[in-house]
Amino acid sequence: MIKILLLIISIILILFLVIGLFFLYAWSARKTLLKGGDTWTAKNLKIKRNEQNISKNKKKNSSKFLESIYKQTDEFLTEKNDLN
C-alpha cells in the first residue's frame, strides 16, 4: 500500500514539474506564444551603406542579368528555328 502511495505521489510531483516547466517556458517566450508577436526584429538596426557602390553594383548585376536573358533567349530561338 505504501509503495502505491509513493508511486502516485511521485507521478503527481513529476506532472507538476512538467507543467511548471511548460509555464516557465511559455512565460519566457510570452511575446511569441501568448501575444503572437515577433521574437526578433531588425527594424531598429542602423545599417551603414555606401549609396554609390550600391547603385554601381545594381547596374552591373542588372546588365549581367539582362545579358544572360538575351543569350538564353537567342539560343532558344535559334534552336527552335533550326528544328523548323
N, C-alpha and C positions, 0 to 999 in steps of 0.2 A: 504494500500500500504506500509506503514511504517512497519507494522507487518511482511509482507512477506519479505521485505528487511532485517529486523533484523534476521529473521529465516534463510535466505540464508547466511548472514554474520556469524551467529553462527555455521552453518553447515560447512562452509569453515574453520573457526577457529578450530573447533574440528577435521576436517580432517587433517589440517596442524599439529596439536598437535599429533595426532596418527602417522602420517608419521614421524614427528620429533623424537618421542619416539622409533619408529622402527629403524630409522637410528642410534640413540644413542645406542640402544641395539646391533645392528649389528657392530657398531664401537668398542664397548667394548669387543665384542666377535669376533673380526676380524680374529683372528688366526684360529678359527674353521669355522666360517661362510664364510669368504671370501677367505682364503688361503687353507682351508682343512687340517690344522694341528691338532695336538693333544692338548687337553686343559691341561692335566697334565701328567707328566711322572715321573717315579721313577728311571730313569737311573742314576741320579746323587746322589741318596741317598746311604750313606755308611751303610751297614748292617754288624753288628758285629756277627760273627758266631764262634762257637767253633767246629772245624773240628772233634775232637774226638767224641763228643756227636752226631754229625750228622751221622757219619759213623756207630756208635753203634746202633742208632735208626733205620737207614735204614736196617741194618742187622736183627734187631729184627722184624721190620714190614714186611720185605720181607719173613722171615721164618714163621711168623704167617700167612701171606697171602698164602704161599705155602702149609702150613698145612691145611688151610681151603679148598683150592682147592683139596687137596688129599682126605680129608674127604668127600667132596661133590661128588667127582668122584667115590670114593669107595661105597658110599651109592647108587648112581645111578646105578652102575654096579651090585651091589648085588640085588637091586630091579629088574633090568632087567633080571638077571639070575633066580630070584625067579618066575617071570612071565612066563618064558620059561620052 
